[in-house]
Amino acid sequence: MLFRVRGQRTNGTLTAFETTIAPGTGPPSHAKRSETLYVIDGEVRFKLGDHPHDGGAGAFVFIPRVTEHAFVNIGKPDAGIRSTSPRQGWTSSTLTRSVISVVCHILHYML
């Protein structure tokens, strides 16, 4: 995972990063602040509350604040994800089950 923008540089208002998720992996379920997720490539299953949703390249998900959510790569190749969140608490241990790499500068693609 490479952070493009961290909360420390935005007075705690935004964190932005991009990751590559290995097949069968993803972060544990969590619910705090709102979050956006964009699938760059691969196939990802998002779980928002009790509702699963599958999405491939180009899928965009907005997760409202305090919504329990998780996602997992359900495809065979790695899946790329871009994420933005109004928080500064992300650490590399947040996605310990994921294989993580940088793909490109997130803000260039998200704005």
Contacts in CASP RR format, 6 or more apart in sequence:
PFRMAT RR
TARGET T0000
AUTHOR 0000-0000-0000
METHOD contacts of the structure
MODEL  1
MLFRVRGQRTNGTLTAFETTIAPGTGPPSHAKRSETLYVIDGEVRFKLGD
HPHDGGAGAFVFIPRVTEHAFVNIGKPDAGIRSTSPRQGWTSSTLTRSVI
SVVCHILHYML
1 17 0 8 1.000
1 18 0 8 1.000
1 19 0 8 1.000
1 90 0 8 1.000
1 92 0 8 1.000
1 95 0 8 1.000
1 98 0 8 1.000
1 100 0 8 1.000
1 102 0 8 1.000
2 17 0 8 1.000
2 18 0 8 1.000
2 101 0 8 1.000
2 102 0 8 1.000
3 15 0 8 1.000
3 16 0 8 1.000
3 17 0 8 1.000
3 90 0 8 1.000
4 16 0 8 1.000
4 17 0 8 1.000
4 18 0 8 1.000
4 105 0 8 1.000
4 106 0 8 1.000
4 107 0 8 1.000
5 14 0 8 1.000
5 15 0 8 1.000
5 16 0 8 1.000
5 106 0 8 1.000
5 107 0 8 1.000
6 15 0 8 1.000
6 88 0 8 1.000
6 90 0 8 1.000
7 13 0 8 1.000
7 14 0 8 1.000
7 15 0 8 1.000
7 87 0 8 1.000
7 88 0 8 1.000
7 89 0 8 1.000
8 88 0 8 1.000
10 88 0 8 1.000
12 86 0 8 1.000
12 87 0 8 1.000
12 88 0 8 1.000
13 86 0 8 1.000
14 84 0 8 1.000
14 85 0 8 1.000
14 86 0 8 1.000
15 84 0 8 1.000
15 85 0 8 1.000
15 86 0 8 1.000
15 87 0 8 1.000
15 88 0 8 1.000
15 89 0 8 1.000
15 90 0 8 1.000
16 82 0 8 1.000
16 83 0 8 1.000
16 84 0 8 1.000
16 85 0 8 1.000
16 106 0 8 1.000
16 107 0 8 1.000
16 110 0 8 1.000
17 82 0 8 1.000
17 83 0 8 1.000
17 90 0 8 1.000
17 106 0 8 1.000
18 40 0 8 1.000
18 80 0 8 1.000
18 81 0 8 1.000
18 82 0 8 1.000
18 83 0 8 1.000
18 102 0 8 1.000
18 103 0 8 1.000
18 104 0 8 1.000
18 106 0 8 1.000
19 80 0 8 1.000
19 81 0 8 1.000
19 83 0 8 1.000
19 95 0 8 1.000
19 98 0 8 1.000
19 100 0 8 1.000
19 101 0 8 1.000
20 78 0 8 1.000
20 79 0 8 1.000
20 80 0 8 1.000
20 81 0 8 1.000
20 98 0 8 1.000
20 99 0 8 1.000
20 100 0 8 1.000
20 101 0 8 1.000
20 103 0 8 1.000
21 44 0 8 1.000
21 71 0 8 1.000
21 72 0 8 1.000
21 73 0 8 1.000
21 78 0 8 1.000
21 79 0 8 1.000
21 80 0 8 1.000
21 81 0 8 1.000
21 95 0 8 1.000
21 98 0 8 1.000
21 99 0 8 1.000
21 100 0 8 1.000
22 73 0 8 1.000
22 78 0 8 1.000
22 98 0 8 1.000
22 99 0 8 1.000
23 73 0 8 1.000
23 74 0 8 1.000
23 75 0 8 1.000
23 76 0 8 1.000
23 77 0 8 1.000
23 78 0 8 1.000
23 79 0 8 1.000
24 72 0 8 1.000
24 73 0 8 1.000
24 74 0 8 1.000
24 75 0 8 1.000
25 72 0 8 1.000
25 73 0 8 1.000
25 97 0 8 1.000
25 98 0 8 1.000
25 99 0 8 1.000
26 70 0 8 1.000
26 71 0 8 1.000
26 72 0 8 1.000
26 73 0 8 1.000
26 95 0 8 1.000
26 97 0 8 1.000
26 98 0 8 1.000
27 70 0 8 1.000
27 71 0 8 1.000
27 94 0 8 1.000
27 95 0 8 1.000
27 97 0 8 1.000
27 98 0 8 1.000
28 70 0 8 1.000
28 97 0 8 1.000
29 47 0 8 1.000
29 68 0 8 1.000
29 69 0 8 1.000
29 70 0 8 1.000
30 68 0 8 1.000
30 69 0 8 1.000
30 70 0 8 1.000
31 66 0 8 1.000
31 67 0 8 1.000
31 68 0 8 1.000
31 69 0 8 1.000
32 65 0 8 1.000
32 66 0 8 1.000
32 87 0 8 1.000
33 65 0 8 1.000
33 85 0 8 1.000
33 86 0 8 1.000
33 87 0 8 1.000
34 62 0 8 1.000
34 63 0 8 1.000
34 64 0 8 1.000
34 65 0 8 1.000
34 85 0 8 1.000
34 86 0 8 1.000
35 62 0 8 1.000
35 63 0 8 1.000
35 69 0 8 1.000
35 83 0 8 1.000
35 84 0 8 1.000
35 85 0 8 1.000
36 60 0 8 1.000
36 61 0 8 1.000
36 62 0 8 1.000
36 63 0 8 1.000
36 83 0 8 1.000
36 84 0 8 1.000
36 85 0 8 1.000
36 110 0 8 1.000
37 44 0 8 1.000
37 46 0 8 1.000
37 60 0 8 1.000
37 61 0 8 1.000
37 63 0 8 1.000
37 71 0 8 1.000
37 81 0 8 1.000
37 82 0 8 1.000
37 83 0 8 1.000
38 58 0 8 1.000
38 59 0 8 1.000
38 60 0 8 1.000
38 61 0 8 1.000
38 81 0 8 1.000
38 82 0 8 1.000
38 83 0 8 1.000
38 109 0 8 1.000
38 110 0 8 1.000
39 55 0 8 1.000
39 56 0 8 1.000
39 57 0 8 1.000
39 58 0 8 1.000
39 59 0 8 1.000
39 60 0 8 1.000
39 79 0 8 1.000
39 80 0 8 1.000
39 81 0 8 1.000
40 57 0 8 1.000
40 58 0 8 1.000
40 79 0 8 1.000
40 80 0 8 1.000
40 81 0 8 1.000
40 82 0 8 1.000
40 103 0 8 1.000
41 56 0 8 1.000
41 57 0 8 1.000
41 77 0 8 1.000
41 78 0 8 1.000
41 79 0 8 1.000
41 80 0 8 1.000
42 56 0 8 1.000
42 57 0 8 1.000
42 73 0 8 1.000
42 75 0 8 1.000
42 77 0 8 1.000
42 78 0 8 1.000
42 79 0 8 1.000
42 80 0 8 1.000
43 54 0 8 1.000
43 55 0 8 1.000
43 56 0 8 1.000
43 73 0 8 1.000
43 74 0 8 1.000
43 75 0 8 1.000
43 79 0 8 1.000
44 54 0 8 1.000
44 55 0 8 1.000
44 56 0 8 1.000
44 59 0 8 1.000
44 71 0 8 1.000
44 72 0 8 1.000
44 73 0 8 1.000
44 74 0 8 1.000
44 79 0 8 1.000
44 81 0 8 1.000
45 52 0 8 1.000
45 53 0 8 1.000
45 54 0 8 1.000
45 55 0 8 1.000
45 71 0 8 1.000
45 72 0 8 1.000
45 74 0 8 1.000
46 52 0 8 1.000
46 53 0 8 1.000
46 54 0 8 1.000
46 55 0 8 1.000
46 61 0 8 1.000
46 69 0 8 1.000
46 70 0 8 1.000
46 71 0 8 1.000
47 53 0 8 1.000
47 69 0 8 1.000
47 70 0 8 1.000
47 71 0 8 1.000
48 61 0 8 1.000
48 63 0 8 1.000
48 67 0 8 1.000
48 68 0 8 1.000
48 69 0 8 1.000
49 67 0 8 1.000
49 68 0 8 1.000
49 69 0 8 1.000
53 61 0 8 1.000
54 74 0 8 1.000
63 69 0 8 1.000
71 81 0 8 1.000
73 79 0 8 1.000
78 99 0 8 1.000
80 103 0 8 1.000
82 106 0 8 1.000
82 109 0 8 1.000
82 110 0 8 1.000
83 106 0 8 1.000
84 106 0 8 1.000
84 110 0 8 1.000
92 100 0 8 1.000
END
